Amino acid sequence: MQEKFDRSQFHELVWNKQIPDIAIEYELSENKLKDIAREYDIPLPDRNYWLAKNRGESPELKPLPRRKFAGGQYIYLKGSPRHYYYWGSVTKEELNAPLPPKPEFEYEIEDVRPEVLAEVKEKLAPISLLQSHSMIKKLLDDDKRRKSESRRGGVNLYWGPTEWFGTKGQKRRLGIMNSVFKTIERMQHTIQEMNDHGNNIVLLIHGQKIKLEIVEMQHRGGPIPFLQDEPEITKVKISLNGSEGTCGCFKEWRDEPKKRLEDRITDIITEIILTSEIGYRSYKIRQWEEDIRAIKHARQEYEKKRIEEENKRIEKLISQAENLQKAEQIRSYVQKILETKPANAEEFDLEKWSNWALKTADLIDPIVSESFKEIVLEKE
């Protein structure tokens, strides 16, 4: 039974065998299989497809779409992915098998940039706070609460300003964040977490964590010339740090004389989505490198252990061969004694002595004692 499928193999499976039959074969629920298909973006045939097929027709198959950014390629209906990380988990069959090939990806990042950019433009949310994302609304509600509590008590109960997001610069920052958040969610991705000031944000793109920083930068020496019309705004910077810092991705956008951040919002969101794929690929390659190191280390350890065990077998073989010689010497020695018929043999109880000596010879004789069977050879 096949346990591991790539997306194309699973697509072929579900278009040639009905979900209930696959569920029985792999002891999975039908809903689980449908969830897998949804997660990996694999279309499923409808009822009309199977009716046509049962009539002997050849209905058209829905083509398999391109893998989602940062989406998985392999599906395990039984078992789970093998990742070694330490040599003790590698089986003998895996030791003798060829090393796993380096992961390959079906498209270049830059080749799909226009496609992502087009989707971002299609789903782009306006830069506005009129319809705020739930996380942005919470920041604004907390601001109102702090301001209200301070006024009601007549005393500032908080260190620093009671209104964190009251300036034009902060509202502009929240407007940019609101557009990013709502567009990301329209593209079926998740805003995972954000701190109280809304500076450090973690986006979840198909399991890849993207750290996003949106801050208001203080400008030394007075207002920025091209922002004279908004004197309270200093400077806004967006930094994009790839999946938990693992892929070395770092992008930064700042206001420029001819292009403000609001004019570059589609580029920013496009880069976020593409960075998730870069992080996914970086993770897969790093995982492969760790597996290769683990397998190579396992082979070295296995060979070291094999040599040690072989040396022990050889030492035992030599010892048994020596014991055989000693046993034969003892028997020959006993025979010589019996042939000489020494004086006072009855008083010495020569018969008892010879029986003991011959039994001792049998004990150390690897053939008689069958101790040669103790040497277990390695199976081919």
Secondary structure, DSSP 8 states (H G I E B T S, - for coil): ---EEEHHHHHHHHTTS-HHHHHHHHT--HHHHHHHHHHTT-----HHHHHHHHTT------------TT--SEEESSS-----SSGGG--HHHHHS--------SS-HHHHHHHHHHHHHHH---S-STT--HHHHHHHHHHHHHHHHHHHHTS--SSS-S-TT-SHHHHHHHHHHHHHHHHHHHTT-EEEEE-TTS-EEEEEETTEEEEEEEEEE--TTSS-GGGTTSTT--EEEEEEE-GGG-S--EEEEE-BTTB-GGGGHHHHHHHHHHHHHHHHHHHHHHHHHHHHHHHHHHHHHHHHHHHHHHHHHHHHHHHHHHHHHHHHHHHHHHHHHHHH--TTHHHHTHHHHHHHHHHHHHHH-TTTS-GGGG------
